[in-house]
Amino acid sequence: MRVEHEMHIRRRSRNFGVLGVLLAFIVIVFGVTVVKIETGGFSEGFDHVARPALIPAEEASQ
């Protein structure tokens, strides 16, 4: 039987830490995406054109 070196044990725990950070980042990005899709955030993105929803009603009728 082979005993693992202490360096490999520390590296494994560090790798689990990196895995946890990456998974947390993925969950945050996924959550933001779901919220933006549900609220209609992607339907009127920032594309440098006039958006009818931002024009006040009195200006739109003229």
Residue pairs with C-beta under 8 A, 6 or more apart in sequence:
35 41
36 42
44 51
44 53
52 60
